[in-house]
Amino acid sequence: MNFFIASDHAGFELKQKVIAALKDTHSIEDFGTHSLDSVDYPDYADQVCRRLNPSENEAHLTECGILICGSGQGMAIRANKFRHIRAALVYNDEITQLSREHNNANIICIGSRTCDAQSALRWIEIFKKTAFLQGRHQTRVAKIGAFTS
């Protein structure tokens, strides 16, 4: 599994813990930030979203993004501006699993102020192992990218 990870300053310490836990068993590209200095989260979300090249029709992920900020919400909002991205803000095991099974999410967004490293790592594990159920969900996911105003 290839992980593309980024955080803002609020998520920096959790990002470092996630990288330390995953680096021996996964390919990880760290897009920053690399310190606790204040930064703008959209700049870091953008880098991961531009790097991620998902396949909409595959049930299992070969690569995914991990975005971490204080609440996770800012990263999720920004990431979902990209047509090929389905970023899910997760906050428990069930939501994490459903984000993959029903929504084929390809980026997991985590709030550093709302969870500990153990929870974040558990959600990442659930996210990477859970398959997209396809079927009736495929039609729904296809409509996400088809929106026009």
C-alpha positions as CSV (number, residue, x, y, z in Angstrom):
1,M,0.0,0.0,0.0
2,N,1.2,3.5,-0.9
3,F,0.3,6.2,1.5
4,F,0.5,9.9,0.6
5,I,0.3,11.9,3.9
6,A,0.2,15.5,4.8
7,S,-0.9,17.7,7.7
8,D,-1.0,21.3,8.8
9,H,0.7,22.5,12.0
10,A,-2.1,21.2,14.2
11,G,-1.8,17.7,12.8
12,F,2.0,17.6,12.6
13,E,2.7,15.6,15.8
14,L,0.0,13.0,15.0
15,K,1.3,12.7,11.4
16,Q,4.8,12.0,12.8
17,K,3.4,9.2,15.0
18,V,1.5,7.7,12.0
19,I,4.6,7.8,9.8
20,A,6.7,6.2,12.5
21,A,4.2,3.4,12.9
22,L,3.7,2.7,9.2
23,K,7.1,3.4,7.6
24,D,8.5,-0.2,8.1
25,T,5.6,-1.9,6.3
26,H,4.3,0.6,3.8
27,S,5.5,3.1,1.2
28,I,5.0,6.6,2.5
29,E,5.4,9.9,0.9
30,D,5.3,12.8,3.3
31,F,4.1,16.1,1.8
32,G,4.6,18.1,5.0
33,T,4.2,20.2,6.9
34,H,7.5,19.5,8.6
35,S,7.2,21.6,11.7
36,L,4.8,23.1,14.2
37,D,5.0,26.5,12.4
38,S,1.6,27.8,11.3
39,V,0.6,26.9,7.7
40,D,-2.5,26.8,5.6
41,Y,-4.0,23.3,5.4
42,P,-5.3,23.7,1.8
43,D,-1.8,23.9,0.5
44,Y,-0.9,20.5,1.9
45,A,-4.2,18.8,1.0
46,D,-3.7,19.9,-2.6
47,Q,-0.3,18.2,-2.8
48,V,-1.7,14.9,-1.7
49,C,-4.7,15.2,-4.0
50,R,-2.6,16.0,-7.0
51,R,-0.3,13.0,-6.3
52,L,-3.2,10.5,-5.8
53,N,-4.2,8.7,-9.0
54,P,-7.2,6.5,-7.9
55,S,-9.0,3.9,-9.9
56,E,-12.7,4.4,-9.4
57,N,-13.7,0.9,-10.3
58,E,-11.3,-1.1,-8.1
59,A,-12.7,-2.6,-4.9
60,H,-9.3,-2.5,-3.1
61,L,-7.0,0.5,-2.6
62,T,-3.4,0.3,-3.9
63,E,-2.7,3.9,-2.8
64,C,-4.5,6.3,-0.6
65,G,-4.2,9.7,1.1
66,I,-4.0,10.5,4.8
67,L,-4.8,14.1,5.7
68,I,-4.5,15.4,9.3
69,C,-5.5,18.7,10.7
70,G,-7.0,19.9,14.0
71,S,-10.5,18.7,13.3
72,G,-9.9,16.8,10.0
73,Q,-12.8,18.8,8.5
74,G,-10.8,21.5,6.8
75,M,-8.7,18.9,5.0
76,A,-11.8,16.9,4.0
77,I,-13.5,20.0,2.6
78,R,-10.5,21.0,0.6
79,A,-9.7,17.5,-0.7
80,N,-13.2,17.0,-2.0
81,K,-12.8,20.0,-4.3
82,F,-10.8,17.6,-6.6
83,R,-13.0,15.6,-8.9
84,H,-11.1,12.3,-8.5
85,I,-11.1,12.5,-4.7
86,R,-13.5,11.1,-2.2
87,A,-12.2,12.2,1.2
88,A,-13.9,11.0,4.3
89,L,-13.6,12.6,7.7
90,V,-13.5,9.6,10.2
91,Y,-14.1,9.6,13.9
92,N,-14.9,6.0,14.8
93,D,-14.5,2.5,13.4
94,E,-17.9,2.2,11.8
95,I,-17.7,5.5,9.9
96,T,-14.2,4.5,8.7
97,Q,-15.5,1.1,7.4
98,L,-18.6,2.7,5.7
99,S,-16.5,5.3,4.1
100,R,-14.8,2.6,2.1
101,E,-17.6,0.1,1.7
102,H,-20.3,2.6,0.5
103,N,-18.4,5.7,-0.7
104,N,-15.1,4.2,-2.0
105,A,-13.2,6.9,-0.2
106,N,-9.6,7.2,-1.2
107,I,-8.5,9.7,1.4
108,I,-8.9,9.4,5.1
109,C,-9.1,12.6,7.0
110,I,-8.3,12.6,10.8
111,G,-8.7,15.3,13.4
112,S,-5.6,15.5,15.7
113,R,-7.6,17.3,18.4
114,T,-10.3,14.6,18.5
115,C,-8.4,11.4,18.7
116,D,-5.2,9.7,19.9
117,A,-2.5,8.0,17.8
118,Q,-3.9,4.5,18.6
119,S,-7.3,5.4,17.3
120,A,-5.9,7.1,14.2
121,L,-3.8,4.0,13.4
122,R,-6.7,1.7,13.9
123,W,-8.8,3.7,11.5
124,I,-6.1,3.7,8.9
125,E,-5.9,-0.1,9.2
126,I,-9.6,-0.4,8.8
127,F,-9.6,2.0,5.9
128,K,-6.8,0.2,4.0
129,K,-8.3,-3.3,4.5
130,T,-12.0,-2.5,3.8
131,A,-13.1,-3.1,0.2
132,F,-15.6,-1.0,-1.7
133,L,-18.8,-3.0,-2.1
134,Q,-19.5,-1.8,-5.6
135,G,-22.9,-2.9,-6.8
136,R,-25.6,-0.3,-6.0
137,H,-22.9,1.8,-4.4
138,Q,-21.0,2.1,-7.7
139,T,-23.9,4.0,-9.3
140,R,-24.1,6.4,-6.3
141,V,-20.3,7.0,-6.3
142,A,-20.4,7.7,-10.0
143,K,-23.0,10.5,-9.4
144,I,-20.6,12.3,-7.1
145,G,-18.2,13.1,-9.9
146,A,-21.0,13.8,-12.4
147,F,-22.4,16.8,-10.6
148,T,-22.8,20.0,-12.6
149,S,-24.3,23.2,-11.5
